[in-house]
Amino acid sequence: MMVSKFKSVGAPPVEVPLENVVEAIRTGEVKDLVDQIRRAKEEGNSSLRDSLKKQLSGVTFSGVFSGRLKYSPLE
């Protein structure tokens, strides 16, 4: 299964295998950045927190269909 991954807010999407996303979560690829975001929140530094959050990668899940009909098969 392929998903759309965004390196950061405003970045164009890149199709990657779902397994890559799961592995990145398992290995803590963005753990340091998440920890920084949490520290900024605890310290009440919302501008830093917002800036850091925009650097986080994001993933969207969607289906690819063969047509627009209500019952078109999923590719």
Secondary structure in CASP SS format (residue, H / E / C, confidence):
PFRMAT SS
TARGET T0000
AUTHOR 0000-0000-0000
METHOD secondary structure of the structure
MODEL  1
M C 1.00
M E 1.00
V E 1.00
S E 1.00
K E 1.00
F E 1.00
K C 1.00
S C 1.00
V C 1.00
G C 1.00
A C 1.00
P C 1.00
P E 1.00
V E 1.00
E E 1.00
V E 1.00
P E 1.00
L H 1.00
E H 1.00
N H 1.00
V H 1.00
V H 1.00
E H 1.00
A H 1.00
I H 1.00
R H 1.00
T H 1.00
G C 1.00
E C 1.00
V C 1.00
K H 1.00
D H 1.00
L H 1.00
V H 1.00
D H 1.00
Q H 1.00
I H 1.00
R H 1.00
R H 1.00
A H 1.00
K H 1.00
E H 1.00
E C 1.00
G C 1.00
N C 1.00
S H 1.00
S H 1.00
L H 1.00
R H 1.00
D H 1.00
S H 1.00
L H 1.00
K H 1.00
K C 1.00
Q C 1.00
L C 1.00
S C 1.00
G E 1.00
V E 1.00
T E 1.00
F C 1.00
S C 1.00
G C 1.00
V C 1.00
F E 1.00
S C 1.00
G C 1.00
R C 1.00
L C 1.00
K C 1.00
Y C 1.00
S C 1.00
P C 1.00
L E 1.00
E C 1.00
END
